[in-house]
Amino acid sequence: LADAVGALALPGRAGDAAGAVSGVAGLVVATYTGALLSDTAVPLWNRARRTLPFNGLGRIAADTKTIVQTHCSESDWQHGYVLDRHGRSDTESLADFGLMQRHTVLAHGNFLSDGDMATIKRQGAGIAHCPLSNYYFSNAVFPLRRALDAGLPIGLGTDISGGHSPSIID
């Protein structure tokens, strides 16, 4: 979904962000209704130049109860880039976009503050801890004890691009 919105909203492409969001909303509703599998929005928002498509994705995800899965505070670079560019953390931005909700799974979360953890808990989101990817790329260790003490739901993820195998066991 995010790729569809982003592709339609990029400069030089036909359409605009509002039109892209509207088109994606129709696509989600058409495919979600009666489907055995649910759609998943995967916004790679933190590198985006514009925020309008992501506000629209938040509304679509809430209206259709679409699962949102995205990276959040994965590496020191990503975390710092979002703070510099948006003046707030990944978590705060995702909440402002409406993308932090009960159907949200955040991958990584290595640089979450106590305030970020409180937001995640309040919104009912969860974290997919990807230990192998974090080991290879994040220059950090996920604060598991702090997250559990904060009452966050934590699961294991693989993030295949960050490892040699899609298996959690390998």
Salt bridges, closest charged atoms under 4 A:
GLU74 OE1 - HIS71 ND1 2.73
GLU74 OE2 - HIS108 NE2 3.34
ASP96 OD2 - ARG88 NH1 2.95
ASP114 OD1 - ARG146 NE 3.13
ASP149 OD1 - ARG145 NH1 3.04
ASP159 OD2 - HIS71 NE2 3.97
ASP159 OD2 - HIS108 NE2 2.85
